[in-house]
Amino acid sequence: MSQKQLKEAFISNLNGTSLLEISAGLSLAPLCLLCRGLLLILYYLHHGKPVSSRKYSLLLDFLVLVSPLLFSCTVLSPIIFFMPVILAAFCAGIFSKIYSQRKREARAPFGHIVKEFQKTYLDPEYIPAITVFRVYVNVLTSISILAVDFPQYPRRYAKAETYGTGVMDLGVGTFIFGNALVCPEVRQKPYTTQPRFSNLAKQVFSVWPLISLGVGRLLSVKSIEYHEHTSEYGVHWNFFFTLAFVRLAASLLLAVFPKHKAWLVALALAVLYQLLLSTTSLKAFILHGSDGRDSRLGFLDANREGLLSLLGYLAIYLASVQVGLWLLQRRASVRGWLEALRGLAVAVVALLVLLQLCQACTEPVSRRVANLPFCTWVLAHCLLLLSLFVLTDLTLVFTKLLVKGSSVPCCWKVVQPPGSSKKHGMEAVPGGREDKLPQLCLISAINKNQLLFFLLANVMTGVVNILIDTIHSKAAFTLCILHLYMFFNCLIMHILHARNIVLKFW
């Protein structure tokens, strides 16, 4: 077999992993974020000032926010269920140290602290969990697209061939979910009067970079005979095209139907598509081609997975628009967000129950056809990850209130409601030090140029695969390459952020 055939075989005919293992892996990113925040607060407690060096800030963020995820999907994957426990114990130790060492004058009974915490007002204009969710989806995807070509990346984490739940199968859905959370229909201010198709016009203009990237990827892959997994999207299709056409189709539907009923449109679309899969020959066509022998003749036949799975991804996008609208409802206090967190938890449980019912009554999860179980699974785990990030942010807010004046980048800012009196030793200084601090934060840096980060990761993945025989690499070499690859990508984003450069011209 040629090198190209070996690499294609290496990522083909896989069956995924368990939902429990994926859930355990999802908890690592929020725990890394919590660990980074607690370390910054502890540093402020001991030194009376935040970390001011850009060099050390980048190093800390990379080692705490990115490196553990690299280890967890390679050499530490056999103990993936123990890693959340280890990280949680480490975070608990740091919190305990902060709680015991805070200034004597700021000390108050724990019950009083909890009551005051619930009354705390937060900046209602910024929800950090949405930013962090979108950035981490990008980071995890960037890690996986290169790591999957190394033997240290478990085959059960790679995309399943037909049925199954692989980590990378979920990554495709989370990208759709994250894009919908910040789409124009969600960000549009309520009660504003705009022409019905104005958002569609904006999307037509904004998706041309995705289409250009899709064409560029298609031409480059075919010209250098780069290895590809045809049953993912087809011969000519790729995820850039999927993302662009889903955004366009969703804007068209939301111009026709009220956006606050997006979940109904999503449900109708997903159920109708599943009925077609179950009662017609559509599923057989997607899986086996028009002649039943996996033919790839004609554009539709050659790209059947990519074209027909658009219906499932469109349902995920529309449901995610509803989530985004719900998240952006004005909640000014911690108590309001604790209630929202309960709502997210109920939604996750309901979707997981629905997932089991869907699989029992229809078929297993299939990213390849983007069926109803796949849509349900993606929404359940995206809401789980989002709720964990909200919980992390609230925990960091609580800890910041213990250490007056401390701050954590990409975390909620505590604000003082007009006319209220400050409680002894509890409030952070509103509009003061925290607002004036430079955002020395890798999350902010990646967030500013997310599409560039994803494009750079794709290009670097191609370069590494061309230069290195990945499938025969040893563990130490693999870890070295993956760390260099991710650090280079993060360093570029950090430099652009430090110079306040946003490479967006559409």
N, C-alpha and C positions, 0 to 999 in steps of 0.2 A: 504494500500500500504506500502511496505517496504521503508526504507530510500533510498535505491538505486533506486527504482522505482520513488519515489517522486522527487529525484534530476534529473533523466532522463526526467521526465515530465516537470520539471521546465525550461529545456533548449530546449524543443522540440516544434514543430508546431508554429514557430514564423515567422513574415513577414518583419522584417527589418524596416528601417526608410527612410526619404527623403534624396536625394542627397544634398540638401541645408544644412540640419542639419549636415551631415557628413563633408561637406566643412567647416562649422563654427567650428566644433571640430578640424579639421586638422590645422586650423590657430593658435590654442592655443600653440602648441609646438614651432613654430618659435617665437611667442610673448614671451614665457617664456625664450627662448634663448636670445632674444634681451634684455629683462629685466635684466637677469643675467649679460650680457656684459656691459650694461649701468651702473649698480650698481658698477661693478668692476672699470670702468673708473672714476666714481664719487669718489670712495674711493681713487683712486690714485691721483685725483685732490686735495683732501683735505689733504692727508697724505704724498704725495710724494713718495710712495712705494706701491707695490701690496700687496694683502693679502698673508701673509707668513705662517700662521698657517694651517696645514693640517686639523686639527679638525674643524676650522671655515670654511675652504674652502668646506669640505664635507657637513657641515650643511647648508651653503648658497646654494650650488648646489642642495641639496635634497629639500630644502624648496621652491626654485624658479623653478627648472627644473622638479621635479617629483610631489610634493605635489599638485600643482594646477590641474594637470591632474587626480589625484585621486579624487579630489573633483568634477571635471567637469563631470565625468562619474558615479557619485553616487548622493550625496545630492544636488549638484548644476546643475544637468542635466535639471531641468525645466527652468533654465535661461541660457541655453547654448548659445543662440544667443546674450545675453548681455555680456557674459564673454570676447569675443574678443574686444569688445568696451571698457570695463573696463581696460583690460590689455594694450590696445593700448593707452588709455588716461594716464595711469600710466607711460608708457614708454615715451610718449611725455613730461610729466612733468619732468622726470629725464633728458631727453635730453635738455629741455629748461634751466634747472638748470646748466647743464654742459656748455652749450653755453654761458650763461650769466656770469659764474664764472671763465672761463678760463683766463689764465694769460694775463695781459694787452698787453705785447709785442707780444703775439701770435694772437692778434685780427686783423682781416682783413675783408674787405667788404664781405658780404655773396656771392655775385656774383663771386668775385675773388676766394673764397674758392671752389665753385662748379666747376669752370673751372679747377683749379689745381687738384681737386679730380678726374676728368675725365682723367687727364693725369697720375695719379698715377700708378706706376708699382707694381704688386703683384707677390708673389712667384708662378711661373708657375708649380712647382713640386707637389703642394699640393692643393687639392680642398676640403676645410672643409665641404662644404654642403653634399658631398657624405658620409663622416664619420658620420656627425650628423644625416643624414637621416637613415642610417643603425642602429645607436645606438638607436634612438628614436623609430624606428619600434620595436626593441627588448624591449624597456621599455614599450611602449603602449601594446604590446602583453602580456608581463608579468603581467601588471596590469589587463588586461581584463580576462585572463584565470582563475584568482582567483575571481575577482570581479563579474563575471557572475553568480557565485553560491550564491550570496547574493541578497536579494530582493531589495536593494537600487540601484542595477545596472539595468537600464531600460531594459525591455524585448525587446524593439525595437532595442537595440544596439547589441543584441546577434545574432548568426548566424541564417539566415532565413532557414526554412525547405526546401523549393523547389525554390521559386522565391522571390526576394526581395534583398534589399541592407542594410545589417546590418553592423555595425562598425567592428565586428569580421570577417565578410565575406571579407571586404577589407584588414584586417590584414594578411590573408593568402596570398593574391596576392602581398602585399607589401614586404613580406618576399622573394618571388621569385624575384621580381624586384630588391631588395637590394642586393641579392646574385649575380645577373647577372652583376650589375654595377662594381664589382671587380673580375670577373671571369678571368682566365688566358688569354682568348682570348682578353679581353679588356686591361689588364695590360701589355700584350706583347708589347715591343717596336716596332714601325713601322720600316719597311725595314730590320727586322731581319730574317735571314733564319733558319728555324727550320723544322725538319721532320713534315709532314702533320698531323700525328696522335700523336704528342708529347703531346699536351694539353689533348687529350683523356686519355693518359696513366697517366698524372698527376691527372686527375679527378677520375680515377679508384682508385688511391691510396688515394686521399683526401676524398672520400665519405664513406670510411669504418666506420668512427666514426658515421656518420648519420645512416647507416644501423644497426650498433651495438645498437645505441640508440633506433632505431625503434623496434628492437627485444626485447630490455630490457623493453621498454614501453609496448609492447604487452604481454610479460610474466607477468609483474607486475600487469597490469590491470586485466588480466584474473585470476591470482592467488588469489588476494584479493577481487575479485568481485567489483571492483571500477566502479562507474557509468560512462557510455559512451553513446554517441549519434551515434548509428549505421549508420544512413543515412548520416553522414558526409563523411566518407571514406569507410565504410564497417565493416565487422566483425574483420578482421585481419590487415587491412591496417591502416596506420596513416601518419601524415604529414612528419615525418622524412623519411619515404620511398619515399614519393612524391618528396621531395627536392632532395634526392640522385639520383633517376632515371631521374628526369628532367635534372639535371646537366650532367649526363652521356649521355643522348640522345642529348642534345644540343651540347656537345663537339663532338659527332659523326657527327652531321649534319654540324657543322662549320668546320670539317675536310674535308668534301666533297664540301661544297659550300663556296664561299668567304665570310669572316666575314663582309665585308662592305656591303654585300647584305643580311644581317641577317633579316632586316625588310621585305624583299620580301618573304623570307622563312616563317617568322612568319605570314604574311598576308595570304599566300597560305594555310598554315596549319590551321589557324583559320577559314577561309572561307570554306575550304573543310570539316572540322569537323562540322561546322554549317549546311552545306548542307546535311550531313549524318544525323544529328539530325532532320532536317526538312522534309526530303524526305524518310527516312527509319524508321524502328521500333526501331532504336537505343535508342532514347529518352525514349520510353515506357519501354524498357528493363532496362535502368538506374533507372528510377523512380519506376517501379513496379515489376521488376524481370522477369525471363523467363516465369513464369506461369501467370503473371499479378496479382498475389496476394502477392507480396513482398516476394517471396521465397528467401532463402539464402542457396540453395543447390549447392555444388560445389564451388571451389575457385573463379572462375570468377563471379558467381552469388552472392557469399557472399561479394565480395569486388568490385562490379561493379562501384560504385561511385569513389573510389580511383583510380582504374586502368584506366577507360575511361576518367576521368577528366585530366589525364596526358597530353592529347593532347592540351587542353586549356592552362594549366600551361606552357607547352613547348612553345607555341606561345607567351605567356607573357614574358618568359625568353629570347627568341630570339629577340623580339622587344626591351627588356631592354638592351641587349648587344649592339644594335645599339645606344641607348641613351648613354650608357657608352663610346662608341667610340667617339661619338660627343662631349661629355663633356670633354674628355681628349685631344681634339685638343688644341694646344698651344695658349693660350690667356694671354698675359703678362700684359695688362693694365685694368684699371677699365672700360674704354670705350668698350673694347672688351667684357667684361662680361655683360655690360648693353645691348649690342647688342644680346648676348646669352640669356639674360633674356627676351628680346622681342620675340626671337624665341621660347622659352619655353611657353610664354603666348599664342602665335599663335597656337602652338601645342595643348595646353590644350583646347582652344576654339574649334579647329577643331575636337578633339576627343569627346568633349561633344556634338557637333552637330551630329557627326557620331553615338554616343550612342543613341540619340533620334531616328535617322533614323533606326538603327538596331532594336531597340525595337518595332518601328512601323511596320517594315517589317518582323520581325521574331518572337521574343518572349521576355519577360522581362528578366532582369538579373538573372542568376542562378549560384551560386557558386557550387551547387551540381553537375551540369553537366559541369561547366566551359565553357559556351557557348560564342559565339562571343560578345554579349552585355557585359558579365562579363569581358572578356579580355579588351574590349574598356574602360569600367568603371574603371578598375584597373589602366590601363595606364594613363588615364586622371587624376585621383586623385593622383597617384604617381608623375606625372610631376608637378601637382599643388603644392604638398608638397615640392618637390625638388626646385621649383622656389621660394617658400616662404623662404626657407633656404638660397638660393643664395641672395635674397633681404635683408635678415637679416644680412648676412655677409658683404654685401656692405655698409649697414647702419652703422655697427660697425666700418668698415674701415674708413668711413667718420668721425665718432665721435673720433676715435683714433687720426686722424690727427689734430683735434682741441686741443687735450691734448697731447702735445709732450712727448714721452717716455712711455705712458700708453700701456697696453697690455691686451688681452683677450685670454685665452686658447681656442684652437680649432677654431681660427678665422684666416683669411688671414694675412700673414705677408707682410708689405710694404717693398719693396726693392728699392734700388737706382740704376737706370740704369747707366752703365759705362759712365764716362766722362760728366755726367750732373751736373749742379749746383743746390744746394739746394735752395728752395724757403723759404722766411722768414716765420718761424713759422708754416710750414705746414707738413713737413715730420716727421715720426717716425724715430728713429735712426736705420738704417739698420744694421743687424748683431751685434747689441749691446745688450741692456738690454732684449729685447723681446726674443732673441734667447737663452739667458742664464737663463731665468726664468724656474724654475721647473714647469712641467705641473700639477699644483694642480687642476685637473679637473675630475669630475665624468664621463664626456663623454669619455675622454682619457682612464680612468680606465676600463669602460665597453667595449670600443672598443678593448682593448688588449685581452680580454677573452670573446668574444661575445657568442660563443657556450656554454661555461661554465655557463655564466649568464643565458642563456635560459634554460639549463638543470637544474640549481639550482632552477629557478622559477618553473619549472614543478614538481620537487621533493617537494618543499615547498608547492605548491598548493595541491598535494596529501596528504601531512601530515596534512595541515589545514583542508581539507575536511574529513579526517578520525577522527580527534579529535573534530571537531566542527560541530554542527547542523547549517549549514550556512543559510539555507532557512528560518529560524525563528529568525534570528539575528536582533537586534535593530540597528538604525543608528549609534549611538555613538560607540557601540561595533564593528560594521563593519568598521568604519573609523579607529579605533584603530588597528584592526587586519591587515587591508590593509597597513597602514603606517608602522607597525612593520615588516610585510612581505617584503615590498619594501626596507625599510631601512636596513634590514639584508642582503638582496641580494646586495645592493649597497655598504654596509660596507665591505663585503667580496671582492668585486671587487676593492675597494679603498685600502684595505690592500695589496692585490696582486700587485696592481699598484705601491704602495709606495715602495715595495720590489723588483720591476722590475721582477715579476714572470709572465711568460706567459705559461699557461698550454696547450701547443699544441705540440704534438709529432708525427704528421703525415704530 
